Amino acid sequence: MRKLVYFVACTADGFIADEAGGFNFFPLAGGHMDYIRQEYPETMPTHVLSMLGLPAEQKRFDTVLMGRHTYAVGLTEGVTSPYAHLRQYVISSSLGKLDSPEVTLVAQDPLGLVQSLKQEDGRDIWLCGGGSLASALISEIDELVLKVNPVMIGQGIRLFAGLGQPVQLELLEHQAFEGGVAVHRYGLKQA
């Protein structure tokens, strides 16, 4: 069965973006980028892969889920299909329509969507963000992969908007890189 994997960059104090949704304080250079290109190449936006002359691979994921705010990041740059190399879903009850036929808008029942996607054949499903959507899908998240950056911002958009109860994690992998970025991969122990 396919897994839902919440793969996201965060600060050392647990924020995925500042209050305005910005994340330009995350380092884009360093050994961690080689690791991302090798282990999770499909998590790089299609236009970035193109600029770097890299192929659009599907090593681990073939599907991506995004909340409204995560999707909006690309829209400010004119990118309406940020991960064209993957099946793309935007989960939002407030967006009326999308300007890209390559992206499917889902207005309700994100849990039902994920449960349906998990039953299909294919690679794992990447939950790209954000914190509210991750909280809504916590019962379906199988793995949490955090790219922890050596910065604290004190306030902003949290990794999870709220969980209601503690969730136990099992450390599956840990990598530390020059410059202070660390990648932690956890399995979630669902009750």
JOGIPE-V82913 format. One line per field, one symbol per residue. ss: DSSP state (@ for helix, = for strand, . for the rest). phi: phi as a letter, one per 20 degrees, with the letter a starting at -180 (. if undefined). burial: + if it has 16 or more other ideal C-beta (glycine too) atoms within 10 Angstrom, else -. Layout:
ss->???
phi->???
burial->???
This chain:
ss->...========...===.............@@@@@@@@@.@@@..@@@@@@@........=======@@@@@@@@...........=====...........====...@@@@@@@@@@....======.@@@@@@.@@@=========.......==.........=========.....========..
phi->.fdededbebefdndeaffenebfeffdcpfffffffeecffeeggffgffemdfeeceddcbcdcegffffgfffdneecfcfecfdcdeaedefadecfedeedeblfffgfffffeffqefdeeeqdffffffdgfdfeccddeeefbccnbqefgcfrdnbfceddfdabcdcgoofcddddeeeff
burial->-++++++++++--+++++--+-+--++----++--+---++++++++-+----------++++++++++++-++----++++++++++++++-----+-+--+-++---+--++--++----++++++++++++++++-++++++++++-+-+--+++++------+---------+---+-++++++---
